[in-house]
Each structure stands twice: as structure tokens, then as C-alpha cells.
Amino acid sequence: QVQLVESGGGLVQPGGSLRLSCVASGSFFSNYVMGWFRQAPGKEREFVTAINWSGGSTYYADSVKGRFTSSRDNAKDTVYLQMNSLKPEDTAVYYCAARYGQYRSSYYWYDYWGQGTQVTVSS
């Protein structure tokens, strides 16, 4: 079992930055691929980024490439999502998720989820 708790969301102006954190507990964090997903009102949950167990491989949705960066600190059981050049269309609830095994982009493959943190990009 893995428990995930996100933090760092909030209101930011277009062009601004936020850093989300997700702290894991309950199992061997370093065994898991960690993903970030987001869901806007009335829309399906979508893949944002994922990072493999070592942090050596990262994967991004085209919509966030060059603006978002995921990283992890296995010593702290924490994964981060640095979001720069934020746009109004980035507004959503952001979820951290964990998957034991190989990288996958579909939310269907992730076993554990945090409660989500709201990110609102607005002037």
C-alpha cells in the first residue's frame, strides 16, 4: 500500500510558476513509477508527466513539454512537479499517482492516488 499526499497548489497569474510536491508513505517509494495527472471540470483526467524509479527517465504530455519538469527525491519519498509559464488552460486539479512496474501514460494503469491539489491560473 502507498499513501500519497499532494501540496503546493494555488492561484497564480498567467506566466507564473508553482511547484507541487507529493509525499509518499507506506511502501518502498523507489519501486514505483510516479505520475502526475490533472482533471479540469467536465473533462477527463489526463496525463501530465511521469518519472521512473531512479529519476533518470521522464515523460511529458506535449501540452506541457518545455514548461513542466518532474523530479523525485527517493531519500525523502517525494516527487515534485515544477510548473513554469503557466497558462489558463493549465487550470485543473492535479493528482499524484504511483504505479509498480513500467511507465504508462494512461491513468488506468496507476494503482495509488493522492487526493489532488487545485491549480488555478487566472489574472
Secondary structure, DSSP 8 states (H G I E B T S, - for coil): --EEEEE--EEE-TT--EEEEEEEESS-GGGEEEEEEEE-TTS--EEEEEE-TTSS-EEE-TTTTTTEEEEEETTTTEEEEEE-S--GGG-EEEEEEEEESS---SGGG--EE---EEEEE--
